[in-house]
Amino acid sequence: MKIFMFIIFTGLLTENFVLAKFLGICPFLGVSKKLNTAMGMSAAVIFVMVLSTAVTYPINEKLLVKYNMEYLQTIVFILVIAALVQLVETVLKKYMKPLYNALGIYLPLITTNCAVLGVVFLNLEKNFTYTQSLVNSFGAGVGFMLAMFMFAGVRERMESCDIPKGLQGLPITLISASLTSVSFLGFGGIAERLFK
């Protein structure tokens, strides 16, 4: 149980995919203007991360590694992730039309979201078991959600601020993202001390 807590804690704070590893920046910057769209995108990313790990791990172990076809990992993983994103997109379009419209172009971009592909590869790199991989994917997804929520709150507050003309738009967004990222540096090393 201790190892699972460690994996989730590191996914949330010390190895946050967006704020520490800088993966998944496109939806982080694009969909974080409003809290409700950030929540919807985060839920979709968590779902795709966990499901893609659940599907790709056995494919990798039982097919690619067994038959020495590891060179196909990237292609196979992207195809699986693309199929899962299509599933999420179809469900949102049918049952949650306002959220589907709010996410717009960023929903299909989950397919190429390097955070989703990154978690699959990092699970393999860290030699996690199947259960540990699922926990890591969930922790990384919740870490993505935490980053999205924090940054959506920052961006909503910035709308009422008097920002100098030269910094309005993307410049102040990038400055805010970097300051949010720097705030997570303080969590470095905490996980190792807490879960010894």
N, C-alpha and C positions, 0 to 999 in steps of 0.2 A: 504493500500500500504506500510505503514511503517513496518508492521510486515513481509511482504515478503522480503523487503530489509534487515531487520535484519536477517532473516533466511538464505538468500543467503550469506550475509557478514560473518556470523558465520561459515557456511559451507566451505567458501573459506579460512578463516584465523584462527579464534580463535578456531574452533572445526574441523579443517582439519582432515579428516579420516586417512590419512597416517601419517602426521607429528605431530598431537596432540593426536589422539586416537590409533595410531599404528595398524590400520586395513588395509588390502590389501598390506602388505609388500612384499609378494611373487612376484607379477608383478612389484611392485615398484623397487625391486632389480634386477629382471630378465630381464625386457624389457626396462629398461631406459638407455641402452648403446648408443642408437642412437635416435635422435630427431624424425625421421619419424616413427619408431616403437612405440615410446612413445606416439605420437599423435594418431596413429591407435588404440592402446590399450585403451587410454583414451576415445576416441570417442565410442568404443565398450562398455566400462564400463558405461559411461554416459547413453547411449541408454538402456542398460540392467537395470541400477538403476531406471531410470524413468519409463520404461515399467513394471518392476517388481512391483514397487509401485502402478502403475495404475491398475495392475491386482490383486495383493494380498490384497490391502486395501478393495475393495468390497467383495472379498471372505471371508476375516476375519470378516467384519461387518455383511454381509448378511447370512453367513453360519456358521462359526466357533463360533462366539460370540452368535449368535441367538440361536443355538442349544447346547450351553455349551460344545463345543469341542475345546476350546483353547489349550488343550494339544497336538493337532495335528498341531499347527502353524508351528513349525520348519520343519516338514516333508512336509507339503503343500507348504510352501514358497520355500524350496529347489527344489521341483519338478517343480514349476512354473519358478524359475530362471534357472534350467537346460533346460527346454523347450525353454526359450528365448535365452539362449546361443547357443543352437542347431540352432535356426533360424539365429542368427548373424553369426555363423560359416558357415552355408550353403550359405548365401548371400555373405560373403567375399570370400569363395572358388570359387563361380561362377563368381563374378563380380570384385573382387580385389585380384587376385591370388598372386601377389608379397607381399602384406600386409599379406595375409593368411599364406604364407610361412615364412615371417619374424617373425610373432607372434608365430608360432610353437605351442609348448606344452602349452604356457601360455594362449592361447585363450580358450581351454576347462577348464582351471583353474579358469576362471571367475565364473564358476558354484559354486566352493567352495571358491570363494573370500569372505572373511569375511566382506569386506567393503560393498558388495552388500547385503548380508544378514543382516549386521549390520544396514544399513540405513532403511531397512524395519522394523526391531524391534525398532529402535530408534524413528521412526515415531509414532509407537504405544505407546511407553513409554512416549513420550512427549505429548500424546493426541492431535496430530495435526489433523486438518480437512483434508478432501481429497485433497483440493487445496494446503493447507500448506504442506502436505506430498509430493506432486509432486514438489513443489518449493524446499523443503528441499533435496529431492533426486537429483534434478538438481544442486543445490548449492554444495552438497557433491560430485557429479560427476565432476563438474568444479574445485572444490578444489583438487580432485584426479588428474585432468589434470594439474593443476598448480604445484602440487608437482612433477609429472612426468616430466614436462617441465624443471622445475628448476634443478632437479637432473640429467636429461639427459644432460643439459648444463654443469653441474659440471663434470660429467663423461667424456664428450667429451674433456673438457679442461684438465682433469687429464691424458689423453692419451699422451699428449705432455710434461708432467712433469717428472722429474727425481725422482721417488719414491724409497725409500730404499727397498732392496730386501725382507726384512722381513715383509713389509707392503703391498707389491704388491698383487693385486687380491681382495679377499673378505675383508681382514682387512681394507684396505684404503677405500673400498666401504662403510663399516659399519661406519667408522669414519666420512666420508663425509656425510652419511645419518644422523648421530646424530647431526652434526654441522648444517645441513640444518634444522633439527627439532628444535634445540635450537633457531634458528633465528625466528621461529614463536612464541616463548614465549612472545616476545615483543608486540604481538597483543592482549594479554589477557586483558580483561576489556574494550577494546576500543569500542566494539560493544554496550555494555551497556550504555556507555557515549554518543555515537553518536546518538543512536536511542531512547533516553528517551522520 
